[in-house]
Amino acid sequence: MAAERLPPWLRHDGPPPGEGPGPDGPQPGELYHVDTEILSRKDAHRDSWRPVVVVKVHTDLRLVRVYTRTSDLTEPGVRHPRDTALGLDKDGVFGKRWDQSIDLGLFRYPLVIRRGMLDEGTFSKVLDMWEHG
């Protein structure tokens, strides 16, 4: 008999302090820490939190498109310096191969924690990567 899995928000020591999206929902350019279990692809760090930037919200499809951020600096993509104001304690990369989606219904606290807006220069490069591959 397989072990029953706990809901994502109970598998950690609790969610980090913070809040979810504002009243208008997630917005392009916002940076969040998300529970890795709600990502569309399996994450190397299951049962943990992963920084993501919102690229597009497809309300008709009920999907939020994001790029995940990794601290593996060999990963191709858009480099981004550490930013403690956003909860990022290491330099990282928004990985080109880590274009993912999250169900809009799951995109809420305690599964996602809003950290703030990504700087305009980095977000512009992320958008260009998303639009042009």
N, C-alpha and C positions, 0 to 999 in steps of 0.2 A: 504494500500500500504506500503510495507516494505521500511525502510530507506536504501538508498544506502550507502554501505560501502566505505570508502576512501581507496586508495592503502596503503599498510603497511607503506611505508616511509612517508606518510602524516599524519598518526594518532598520531605521537609523536610530540615533539617540534623540529623535524628534527633528522637525524641520529647523533649519537655521532661522534666526529671528528675521522678521521682515513682513512683507505683504505681497499679495499677488498683483495682477494687472489693475489698472485704474478702471473707472466706470465705462470707458470706451473700449476696453479690452486691450490685448497686446498691440503694440504699435511698432512699425519698422524702425530699427535703430536701437530698440530697448535691449538691454542686456539682462538676462535672468540666470539664476542657478536653477536647474531642473533635476528632478529625480530621474536617474538614468533609465528606470523601468518604463517611462512613458515615451521614450524616443522610438522612432520608427525602426531603427536598427539596433541590434545588441551592442552595448557599450563594453569596452574592455574593463571598466570599473563598475561592475554591477552593484546595486544596492548602495549607490553613492550619489553625489551631486556633480553636475557638469555645467560649466558656463556655456550659454548659447546666446546668439544675437538673432533677433527677429528680422527676417528679410521681407516676408510678405504674409499677409493674412488673407486666406481664401474663405470668405464667409459662406459662399455658396457651397463649397466642398467641406466646410467645417474643419479646415486644417490651418495650422500655423507652420509656415516654412521657416526653418532656422539653419544656421551653421553652428556646429559645436566647436568649442575651443579646446585645444590640447596644449600641453606644455612640452610636447615632443617637437622641438625646433627643426627637426629634419623633415617634418611633414610639409608638403607643398601647400601653399595658400597665402593668406594675408597675415603677416606678422603683426603682433600687438604687444607693446611693453606691459609689464606688470602695472596694475593700477589698484592700489589698496582701497581707494574710494569705491571701486566697483567690486571689491572682495576678491581681487585677482592678485595673489601673492607671488606669482611667477610670470616671466615672459612667456608668451604663447603664440599660437597660430590658429586662425580660423581656417580649418582644414578644407581644402578643395574637394576632397572626397567625402566630407562629412556634412553634405547637404541632407537634412532630415526633415521630417514633419512630425507634428504633435497634434493629436485630436484637440480641436478647439474646446470641447467639453471638459477635457482634462487640464486645460491651461488655466489653472487657478491654484491659489494657496490651499493646502500646504504642499502641493506638488511642484509649484513654481514659485520662486522668490525673486521679485523685481529688485535689481541692483542699481539701475539708472540708465542713462543714455550713453551709448558708445560714442566716442569722439567722431566728429563729422568726417575727418580725413580718412580714418580707418573704415568707417561705415561705407563711405563712397567706394573704396577699394573692394570691400566685401560685395556690394551691389554689382560692381563691374564684373567680379568673378562669377556671380550668380547669373547675370544676364548674358555673359559671353563665354563662360566656361573656362 
